[in-house]
Amino acid sequence: MKRFLMIVIVMASLSSITQSVRAQAYCALRDPVRQIGTMYPNHNYASHVGVVTTDVRKKVSASLPFTLHFNELGSHTLYDVFDGDVRRGYIHVRPEITRWGIMEMTWSLDTDLRVRDFAFQRCRNRRRTVLESDDFKKQLQGKSFEQLLALLNHDGTTLKEDSLQINALDAEFATAVIRCALKTIAVTQIVWEDKIKTSMLVPASSMLREVSTVYTPSVNQALETMSIANNADIERKTIRVFRVIDNSNKNQFLIETRWLAIKPAPLVRWYISEGMITNLSVSNQSPNKQIDDEFEQLIGKTLVELTDCKTTIDLTALEVLLICRELTPLE
């Protein structure tokens, strides 16, 4: 009986140690200084700490057929990489459980969150050199979240047939690498959403100054004149307007609006320069390609092209441009 109790105690202790080691492996991710230097020679970078919360974990699960391990919750770091004032991409380190142990990978993403490169920081699989080869990397480089997801089966456990040119011996390992890439992109997009979306639109060397009062008397008068004072498809109480300040002395704005024509209402970020819609992004929890395409068709348009609005999307764009016009010149 004593011998049995001793075995139970030892097994419980080993289990506790194993869980502790796993937690440390997840939380104590090493800074990828060497990898940044290799992937982005002679570049500088800034680090941004974000928290992977239970809510983030749920959102990642909603976009993937698998979820984050509970030990992946906590503080994590995103590295913003610059060449002078020009943002070149991001570095993010993420772990992945495999049958060879916990694998730790450094991912390089471009400014549109597509795979640029990757490296193993920690990996016990002796076949790692195969997946570090240019032949394999080229099959992932440039791929977006959706394109990576399309490489896996419905539950993300295996590769789809003929999705990658790879030895059958490495299929399980390659699946783990793709799962890690998908989690990296999803976590980056969710935790640092404001930073990512803004950086996609606004030059890195710019500063943002929030406008305290958006609907001034002149803006309200302009909306009345254009007969859109009662536009119900834009959430005016949550709208945010930022002046983009740089050395160009141009009238530039970053505007965040909620478009209420569908539910859940997507957040639309508009980059307006000299009265023209220069760029925009749509953060939609339920992606709709047709709506995304309709918004993208607004890029390059000014008030002249929007005087004859045909859709509620056009009306929202018209209101955004009127706000920019009436808030010019600089306050």
C-alpha positions in Angstrom: 0.0 0.0 0.0 2.8 2.4 0.9 4.6 1.6 -2.4 1.3 2.3 -4.3 0.9 5.7 -2.5 4.5 6.5 -3.3 4.0 5.8 -7.1 0.8 8.0 -7.1 2.7 10.8 -5.4 5.6 10.6 -7.9 3.2 10.5 -10.9 1.3 13.5 -9.6 4.6 15.4 -9.1 5.7 14.6 -12.6 2.4 15.7 -14.0 2.7 19.0 -12.1 6.2 19.5 -13.4 5.1 18.7 -17.0 2.3 21.3 -16.8 4.7 23.9 -15.4 7.2 23.3 -18.1 4.5 23.6 -20.8 3.2 26.8 -19.3 6.8 28.2 -19.2 7.3 27.2 -22.8 4.2 29.1 -23.8 4.7 32.2 -21.7 8.5 32.5 -21.8 8.8 32.9 -25.6 12.3 34.2 -26.4 12.8 37.6 -28.1 13.5 37.0 -31.8 16.4 39.5 -32.0 18.6 37.3 -34.1 15.7 36.3 -36.4 14.7 40.0 -36.9 18.3 40.7 -37.9 18.3 37.8 -40.4 14.9 38.5 -41.9 15.2 42.3 -41.9 18.9 43.2 -42.1 19.8 46.8 -41.2 16.2 47.6 -40.2 15.0 49.0 -36.9 11.9 47.8 -34.9 9.5 48.8 -32.1 7.8 46.3 -29.8 4.2 46.4 -28.8 2.9 44.2 -25.9 -0.6 42.9 -26.2 -2.7 40.5 -24.1 -4.3 37.3 -25.4 -7.4 37.2 -23.3 -10.2 34.6 -23.1 -12.2 36.8 -25.4 -9.4 36.8 -28.0 -9.2 33.0 -27.7 -12.9 32.8 -28.5 -12.6 35.1 -31.5 -9.6 33.1 -32.8 -11.7 29.9 -32.4 -14.5 31.5 -34.3 -12.3 32.0 -37.3 -10.5 28.7 -37.2 -11.5 25.0 -36.9 -9.2 24.7 -33.9 -8.5 26.9 -30.8 -5.6 28.3 -28.8 -4.2 26.2 -25.9 -5.2 27.7 -22.6 -1.5 28.4 -21.8 -1.3 30.7 -24.8 -3.3 33.3 -22.8 -1.3 36.2 -21.4 1.1 38.9 -22.6 2.7 38.6 -26.1 4.8 40.9 -28.2 4.4 42.1 -31.7 7.5 43.6 -33.4 6.9 46.5 -35.9 9.8 46.5 -38.4 10.9 49.7 -40.2 13.3 50.7 -42.9 13.8 54.4 -41.8 10.2 55.7 -41.6 8.7 53.0 -43.9 7.0 50.1 -42.2 8.1 46.8 -43.8 6.2 44.3 -41.8 5.7 42.5 -38.4 7.5 39.8 -36.4 5.5 37.6 -34.1 6.6 34.5 -32.2 4.1 31.8 -31.5 4.2 28.2 -30.0 2.5 25.1 -31.4 2.0 21.7 -29.8 3.2 18.8 -31.9 4.0 15.2 -31.1 7.6 16.2 -31.2 7.1 18.6 -28.3 6.3 22.3 -28.2 7.5 24.1 -31.3 8.3 27.8 -31.2 8.3 29.7 -34.5 9.2 33.2 -35.5 6.8 34.5 -38.2 7.5 37.5 -40.5 4.3 39.0 -41.9 4.1 41.8 -44.5 1.9 44.9 -43.8 -1.1 43.1 -45.2 -0.5 40.1 -42.8 0.6 37.7 -45.5 3.4 35.3 -44.8 6.8 36.8 -45.7 9.1 34.3 -44.0 9.5 32.0 -40.9 12.1 30.4 -38.7 12.2 27.8 -36.0 13.3 29.1 -32.6 12.7 25.8 -30.9 11.9 22.5 -32.7 12.9 18.9 -31.9 11.8 17.5 -35.2 14.8 16.3 -37.1 13.0 17.0 -40.4 13.0 20.8 -39.6 15.6 21.5 -42.3 13.2 20.2 -45.0 10.6 22.8 -44.0 13.2 25.5 -43.6 14.3 25.0 -47.2 13.4 27.5 -49.9 11.4 24.9 -51.8 8.9 24.6 -48.9 9.0 28.3 -47.8 8.1 29.5 -51.3 4.8 27.5 -51.1 3.7 29.6 -48.1 5.3 33.0 -48.8 2.8 35.6 -49.9 -0.2 33.6 -48.7 -3.0 35.3 -46.7 -5.0 33.8 -43.9 -7.7 32.6 -46.2 -5.2 31.0 -48.6 -3.4 29.2 -45.7 -6.7 28.0 -44.3 -7.6 26.5 -47.8 -4.5 24.2 -47.5 -6.1 22.3 -44.6 -9.1 19.9 -44.3 -12.3 21.0 -42.7 -11.1 20.5 -39.1 -7.5 21.7 -39.6 -6.0 18.3 -38.7 -4.4 17.4 -42.1 -3.4 18.9 -45.4 -5.8 18.7 -48.3 -4.7 16.4 -51.0 -2.2 18.0 -53.4 -2.3 21.3 -51.5 1.4 21.3 -51.1 4.3 19.7 -52.9 5.8 17.8 -49.9 7.0 14.4 -48.9 4.3 12.4 -47.2 6.7 11.9 -44.2 6.4 15.7 -43.6 2.7 16.1 -44.0 1.9 16.2 -40.2 4.8 18.5 -39.5 3.7 20.9 -42.4 0.2 20.9 -41.0 1.5 22.0 -37.6 3.4 24.8 -39.3 0.4 26.1 -41.2 -1.8 25.9 -38.0 0.8 28.0 -36.3 0.8 30.5 -39.1 -3.0 30.8 -39.0 -3.0 31.4 -35.3 -0.2 33.9 -35.6 -2.2 36.0 -38.2 -5.4 35.6 -36.3 -4.0 36.7 -33.0 -2.0 39.6 -34.6 -5.1 40.8 -36.3 -7.3 40.6 -33.2 -5.0 41.7 -30.4 -3.4 44.6 -32.3 -6.4 45.4 -34.6 -6.3 49.2 -34.2 -2.5 49.3 -34.9 -2.6 46.9 -37.8 -5.6 48.5 -39.5 -4.3 52.0 -39.0 -0.8 51.1 -40.3 -2.3 49.6 -43.5 -3.8 53.0 -44.3 -1.6 55.7 -42.8 2.1 56.3 -43.5 4.3 55.2 -40.6 5.9 58.6 -40.2 2.6 60.3 -39.6 1.0 61.4 -36.3 -2.7 61.3 -35.5 -4.5 64.1 -33.8 -8.1 63.4 -32.9 -10.8 66.0 -33.7 -12.7 66.8 -30.6 -16.0 68.0 -32.3 -16.9 66.2 -35.5 -20.4 67.5 -36.2 -19.8 71.2 -36.2 -22.5 73.6 -37.4 -20.8 73.8 -40.8 -20.8 70.0 -41.1 -24.5 69.7 -40.1 -25.3 72.4 -42.6 -23.5 70.6 -45.3 -25.4 67.4 -44.5 -28.7 69.3 -44.7 -27.8 70.8 -48.0 -27.0 67.4 -49.4 -30.2 66.0 -47.9 -28.5 63.3 -45.8 -28.9 64.8 -42.4 -31.1 61.8 -41.5 -28.7 59.2 -42.8 -29.4 56.2 -40.6 -26.6 53.9 -41.9 -23.8 55.7 -40.2 -23.4 55.5 -36.4 -22.7 59.2 -35.6 -22.3 58.8 -31.8 -19.3 56.5 -32.2 -17.6 58.2 -35.2 -13.9 59.2 -34.7 -12.0 61.6 -36.9 -8.2 62.0 -36.8 -6.1 64.5 -38.6 -3.0 62.9 -40.2 -0.1 65.1 -39.4 3.2 64.9 -41.4 5.6 67.1 -43.4 3.4 67.3 -46.5 1.0 70.0 -45.2 -1.8 68.1 -47.0 -5.3 67.9 -45.5 -5.5 64.3 -44.5 -7.8 62.4 -42.3 -8.3 58.9 -40.8 -12.0 58.4 -40.0 -13.6 55.4 -38.2 -17.3 54.8 -38.8 -19.8 52.0 -38.1 -21.9 51.1 -41.2 -25.3 50.0 -39.8 -26.9 48.6 -43.0 -25.9 45.0 -41.9 -25.4 43.2 -38.6 -23.0 43.0 -36.9 -22.1 46.5 -38.1 -18.6 46.5 -39.6 -16.1 49.2 -38.6 -14.9 51.1 -41.7 -11.6 53.0 -41.6 -11.2 55.7 -44.3 -8.0 57.4 -45.3 -8.8 60.7 -46.9 -6.2 62.9 -48.6 -7.0 66.2 -50.2 -10.6 65.4 -50.5 -10.1 62.0 -52.1 -10.7 58.5 -50.6 -7.1 57.2 -50.8 -7.6 54.0 -49.0 -10.0 52.1 -46.7 -10.5 48.9 -44.7 -13.6 47.1 -43.6 -13.4 45.1 -40.3 -16.4 42.7 -40.6 -17.0 39.8 -38.2 -19.0 38.1 -40.9 -16.9 38.7 -44.1 -18.9 39.5 -47.2 -16.9 39.7 -50.4 -19.6 41.7 -52.3 -19.8 44.4 -49.6 -16.0 44.5 -49.4 -15.8 45.0 -53.1 -18.4 47.7 -53.1 -16.4 49.6 -50.5 -13.1 49.2 -52.4 -14.7 50.7 -55.5 -14.9 54.0 -53.6 -11.1 54.3 -53.5 -10.0 57.2 -55.7 -13.4 59.0 -55.5 -14.1 62.5 -54.4 -17.2 64.5 -53.7 -17.7 65.1 -57.4 -18.2 61.4 -58.1 -20.5 61.0 -55.2 -23.1 63.7 -55.8 -25.4 61.1 -57.3 -25.4 58.4 -54.7 -26.9 55.1 -55.6 -26.3 53.0 -52.5 -26.1 53.4 -48.7 -22.4 52.7 -49.0 -22.1 55.8 -51.3 -24.1 57.8 -48.8 -21.7 56.9 -46.0 -18.7 57.9 -48.2 -20.4 61.2 -49.1 -20.9 62.0 -45.4 -17.2 61.1 -44.6 -16.0 63.4 -47.4 -18.3 66.3 -46.4 -16.9 66.0 -42.9 -13.4 66.3 -44.2 -14.3 69.3 -46.4 -15.9 71.2 -43.6 -13.1 70.5 -41.2 -10.6 72.0 -43.6 -8.3 74.0 -43.0 -6.4 72.8 -40.0 -7.9 73.8 -36.7 
